[in-house]
């Protein structure tokens, strides 16, 4: 189009003002036309025009392809003044398709201009293409061009606002999802700062401050990594006075704090408030602040959820009484100390001996005070200890550097009495130590190793510590295998009861026999009772086995009675059996079931039974004696404190242990045996010596006044068939 024909564009062009105000910004207009003259006259016609305080800024393209490239690189074009016919008859229409479909730019408003309307009918173009307006160049006077631009720019602003809102809402949705599922306060706050930075289009620099459950002190709860060294510290420890001031003002006034460069948002949760400081570096828009408010509602909910989770975790991983880590937490934490070829630490596990006696005797409240006193002493004596935990009801553990731990010092510290309520209690402990080189990848497995050593410590009578060694686990595996096999053989009825005859020392008449448990291992071999009986006791299996032996003894007594042989049958009773509730009643019911006269059944109890809860033992023995069952103290003299209680016990017989017999008379004067016999006579009790192997031993005991004997010299333990033969031969 020639210059002389361009005047129609500016038919009502007014003279421009000589004073141009400074605009607050720009609307970017792209003119696309292959005629440079059109660019010039369009720019001239619109010079000085402003919309809503923003001037027009022009960009130029002289072909469709050039326009597409410019739009690809320039994102803020508001309006496209686009010629239809350029390098091709439909070049402008192709640009529209490229912009909308390829560039996915749906915000820019497009005004098509053509000097040859026939090439692209207006109705069809408006129907088929996403354009704002379609005009012939002959229509575009200056006023009409301005009107078209006003309409297009207003539409652009609305589209951009809707697009921003849509993206912002999507950002809020994504941000809210991104902070879900966090259970750690530090990770949660870091995620919140990151998502807020997306909303404000700024660097993620900020932190969250607030109070914890048990304190009113304002702490740095978390934030970006720049502040990580202050996490968990008081906000006053920050080296930024501006942040300290803004956080304090936010919490004191209970409202958001705004400055030119930062905002401190008040986060309101159910029970407390927190302050979120964000340094965005530039003034945010009102829309950004509004969208941030929406997001922060979810942050407050998330903060409550994190706190709730932490409280639930406290309940799951903390001991309610002492506040220490519990067994579950310890198992989880100790795994972090598994190091190959590293032996810097030791795991110390401490068991309170006879803690149940304190609870039962003095009450659970005193027991709780004792536990708290023990924790306090451990904290004072070992301030550098890690993972101090209550692993069981009466078991504590902690991790400490080897160079800071001395086992003898620990035992000395624990040996001092503890103050529990109004009581001063001397307490015994069992201690085991597991070195870091033996730690396992599994925390449960590491704890298992420590307990293996602790079980060894419990079997020792002295108050000493036991260090775990790998062979202990092998022994434990062997022990468990033995117990498992014993249980299977017992259930399969493979155990046997043998009998060792007992005689009157005066005339060697048969007066009874002791029922002895035997466990065949095959091919005529037997596993020693000294091996399997303690294992059965520790495993609790001895209770069922002991009852079975009693029933076998009752049946044997009835068979002997049928032969015309009236002798007593002695049955050993273990500590676990005696602790069974209603044990005396169980014995009486068994005798009644097999119709055995109580005088023909004797129960042999060891001193360890007698010394365990004496009052209960006396009541049980008295009930048995009143029923007619005789009771003997087995292995008498091997203990160290039963003499003072002997006169209180309702027993019939003292059994002298073989250890006091074996060296008589050549290497032992028999002084202890004489003492036991004399004591028995003084108290009106019978005495029976076991382990007699020589006539000299028998003669010496007879001179001392011993009443009864049993031993290899007279008869070895034998199965029922041989016992019957032995009795028949004596007849």
ZISULWO-V5123 format. One record per pair of residues at least 4 apart in sequence whose C-alpha atoms are under 6 Angstrom apart, sorted by the first residue. I is the first residue (numbers start at 0). J is the second residue. D is the distance in Angstrom with one decimal. If there is no record, write none. Layout:
BEGIN
i=(I,I)
j=(J,J)
d=(D,D)
END
This chain:
BEGIN
i=(8,8,8,9,9,12,22,22,22,23,23,24,25,25,25,25,26,26,27,27,27,27,28,28,28,28,28,29,29,29,29,30,30,31,31,31,31,32,32,33,33,33,37,40,42,49,49,60,60,63,63,69,77,78,78,78,79,80,81,81,82,82,82,82,83,83,83,83,84,84,84,85,96,97,98,98,99,99,99,106,108,108,108,109,109,110,110,110,111,112,112,112,113,113,114,114,123,124,139,139,148,149,155,158,159,161,163,164,166,170,171,171,173,174,178,181,182,185,188,188,189,189,192,193,196,196,196,196,201,204,204,205,205,205,205,205,206,206,206,206,207,207,207,207,207,208,208,208,208,208,209,209,209,210,210,210,210,217,217,218,218,218,218,219,219,219,219,220,220,221,246,247,248,249,249,249,249,254,255,255,255,256,256,257,259,260,260,260,261,261,261,262,262,263,263,264,264,265,266,266,266,266,267,267,268,268,298,308,309,312,313,316,316,316,316,317,317,317,317,318,318,318,318,323,324,324,325,325,325,326,329,330,330,333,334,334,334,337,337,337,341,342,342,343,343,344,344,344,344,345,345,345,345,345,345,346,346,346,346,347,347,347,347,348,348,348,348,349,349,349,349,350,350,350,350,351,351,352,352,355,356,357,358,358,358,365,368,369,376,377,378,384,384,385,385,386,386,387,387,388,388,389,390,390,410,416,416,417,417,418,418,429,430,431,431,431,431,431,432,433,433,433,438,439,450,452,452,456,481,485,488,489,489,494,495,496,496,496,497,497,497,497,497,498,498,498,498,498,498,499,499,499,499,500,500,501,501,501,501,501,502,502,502,502,502,502,503,503,503,504,504,510,511,511,511,512,513,513,514,514,518,518,519,519,520,520,528,535,535,536,541,542,559,560,560,567,567,568,569,569,569,570,570,571,571,572,572,574,583,583,590,590,597,597,598,598,601,601,602,603,603,603,603,604,604,605,605,617,617,621,621,623,624,629,630,630,631,631,631,631,632,632,633,634,634,634,635,635,641,651,652,652,652,653,654,654,654,655,657,657,662,662,663,663,663,664,669,673,674,679,679,680,686,686,687,687,687,688,689,689,689,690,691,692,692,692,700,701,711,717)
j=(139,140,141,140,141,141,52,53,54,52,53,53,53,54,55,56,55,56,56,57,76,77,56,57,76,77,78,57,58,59,79,59,80,60,61,81,82,61,82,61,62,85,41,44,46,53,54,65,66,90,94,73,107,107,108,109,109,110,111,112,91,111,112,113,89,90,91,113,88,89,90,90,100,101,102,104,103,104,105,158,131,151,155,130,131,131,132,133,133,134,135,136,135,136,135,136,127,128,143,144,152,153,159,162,163,165,167,168,170,174,175,294,177,194,190,187,305,221,221,222,222,223,203,203,200,201,202,203,279,223,278,222,223,276,277,278,221,222,275,276,220,221,222,274,275,218,219,220,273,274,217,218,273,215,216,217,218,233,234,231,232,233,234,230,231,232,234,230,231,230,274,251,252,253,254,255,256,265,263,264,265,262,263,262,282,279,280,281,277,278,279,276,277,275,276,274,275,274,272,273,274,299,272,299,272,299,302,312,313,316,317,324,325,327,328,322,323,324,325,322,323,324,325,388,328,388,388,389,390,390,333,442,443,442,440,441,442,438,439,440,436,435,436,400,401,399,400,401,435,398,399,401,433,434,435,397,398,432,433,396,397,431,432,395,396,430,431,394,395,429,430,393,394,428,429,393,428,427,428,359,360,361,362,363,366,419,419,419,380,381,382,398,399,397,398,397,398,396,397,395,396,395,394,395,414,424,425,423,424,422,423,456,464,452,453,464,465,466,466,449,466,467,445,445,454,465,467,465,485,489,493,493,494,518,517,515,516,517,514,515,716,717,718,512,513,514,515,716,717,512,513,715,716,511,512,510,511,512,708,709,507,508,509,510,707,708,507,508,707,706,707,566,566,567,568,568,568,569,569,570,525,526,524,525,524,525,532,540,541,541,545,576,564,564,565,599,600,600,600,601,602,602,603,602,603,603,604,608,619,623,594,595,627,628,627,628,629,630,630,630,631,632,633,632,633,632,633,621,648,625,649,628,628,651,650,651,650,651,652,653,653,654,654,654,655,656,654,655,645,684,684,685,686,686,686,687,688,688,689,690,666,667,667,669,696,668,673,703,678,683,684,684,705,706,706,707,708,708,708,709,710,710,710,710,711,712,705,705,715,721)
d=(5.5,4.2,5.7,5.3,5.0,6.0,5.8,5.2,5.7,5.8,5.4,4.7,4.8,4.8,5.4,5.9,4.9,5.9,4.8,5.9,4.9,5.4,5.9,4.8,6.0,6.0,5.0,5.8,4.6,5.7,4.9,5.0,4.8,4.8,5.6,4.8,6.0,5.0,5.2,4.5,5.8,5.6,5.9,5.9,5.9,5.4,4.4,5.6,5.2,5.7,5.7,5.9,5.0,5.6,4.7,5.8,4.7,5.1,4.8,5.8,5.7,5.9,4.8,5.5,5.8,5.9,4.0,5.5,4.5,5.7,5.8,5.7,5.6,4.9,4.9,5.6,4.9,5.2,5.7,5.9,5.7,5.7,5.9,5.0,5.1,5.6,4.7,5.7,4.6,5.1,5.4,5.8,4.8,5.6,5.7,5.3,6.0,5.6,5.6,5.5,5.8,6.0,6.0,6.0,5.9,6.0,5.8,5.9,6.0,5.8,5.9,5.7,6.0,5.4,6.0,5.4,5.1,4.5,5.3,5.1,4.5,5.3,5.8,5.1,5.5,5.0,5.8,5.0,5.3,6.0,5.7,5.8,5.9,5.3,4.4,6.0,5.7,3.9,5.9,5.4,5.6,5.5,5.8,5.7,4.4,5.5,4.5,5.2,5.6,5.2,5.0,5.4,4.3,5.7,5.8,4.9,5.9,5.7,6.0,5.8,5.4,4.2,5.2,5.1,5.4,5.7,5.5,5.7,5.8,5.5,5.9,5.9,5.8,5.6,5.5,5.8,5.9,5.7,5.7,4.7,5.3,5.7,5.0,4.6,5.7,6.0,4.7,5.4,5.6,4.4,5.6,6.0,5.5,5.3,4.2,5.7,5.0,4.9,5.6,5.0,5.8,5.6,4.8,6.0,5.9,5.5,6.0,5.9,6.0,5.7,5.0,5.9,5.5,6.0,4.9,5.9,5.7,4.5,5.0,5.1,5.4,5.9,5.1,5.1,5.7,4.6,5.6,5.1,5.5,4.2,5.9,4.4,5.6,5.5,5.8,5.9,4.8,5.5,6.0,5.7,5.7,4.8,4.9,5.7,5.8,5.4,4.2,5.0,5.3,5.8,5.6,5.8,5.7,4.4,5.4,5.8,4.6,5.7,5.1,5.4,5.5,6.0,4.6,5.8,4.3,5.8,5.3,5.5,5.2,5.8,4.7,5.9,4.5,5.5,5.0,5.5,4.8,5.5,5.3,6.0,5.6,5.4,4.6,4.6,5.3,5.8,4.9,4.9,6.0,5.7,5.3,5.6,4.8,5.9,4.9,5.2,5.9,5.7,4.3,5.7,5.4,4.6,5.5,5.4,6.0,5.1,4.1,5.6,5.1,5.8,4.7,5.9,4.6,5.5,4.8,5.3,4.7,5.7,4.7,5.6,6.0,5.2,5.2,5.2,6.0,5.9,5.0,5.5,6.0,5.9,5.1,5.8,5.8,5.1,5.1,5.5,4.8,5.8,5.8,5.1,5.9,5.0,4.4,5.9,5.4,4.7,5.8,5.1,5.3,5.2,5.2,5.8,4.1,5.9,4.0,5.9,5.0,5.0,5.9,4.8,5.1,5.4,4.7,5.3,5.6,5.4,4.8,5.4,4.5,5.6,4.9,5.3,4.7,4.5,5.6,5.1,5.7,4.5,5.9,5.4,5.6,5.6,5.9,4.3,5.5,5.1,5.3,4.9,5.0,5.0,5.6,5.0,5.1,5.0,5.5,4.0,5.4,5.1,6.0,4.4,5.7,5.0,5.8,5.9,4.6,5.9,5.3,5.0,5.8,5.9,5.8,5.1,5.0,4.7,5.6,5.4,4.7,5.5,4.9,5.9,4.7,5.8,5.5,5.2,5.5,5.6,4.7,5.9,5.8,6.0,5.6,5.4,5.1,5.9,5.0,5.4,5.9,5.8,4.4,5.6,5.0,5.9,5.0,5.8,5.7,4.3,5.7,5.4,5.9,5.4,5.2,4.6,5.5,4.8,5.8,4.8,5.8,4.7,5.4,4.9,5.1,5.1,4.8,5.9,5.7,5.8,6.0,5.9,6.0,5.9,4.6,5.7,5.7,5.4,5.9,4.3,5.2,4.8,5.8,4.9,5.6,4.4,4.3,6.0,5.4,4.5,5.5,5.4,4.8,5.9)
END
